[in-house]
Amino acid sequence: MKPDFATMSKAELRAYALEHKEDLEALRALMSRRDPKAIRYNFPNTEEGREQIKAAIKGKIEGSL
């Protein structure tokens, strides 16, 4: 029997989804809870795009972004 994803906290749902990676319903429920105001990065799947991703991650880690 599957848990009721609607009653789970985001942390509980995330833990469940990580533990049950084959459960697409859990993943969909988790993704539906994403923050609509979150920053989205859309880099092309090219070498230049991968370098931009690395720079963005490095900036986040160093606190400059």
Secondary structure, 3 states (H helix, E strand, C coil): CCCCHHHCCHHHHHHHHHHCCCCHHHHHHHHCCCCCCCCCCCCCCCHHHHHHHHHHHHHHHHCCC
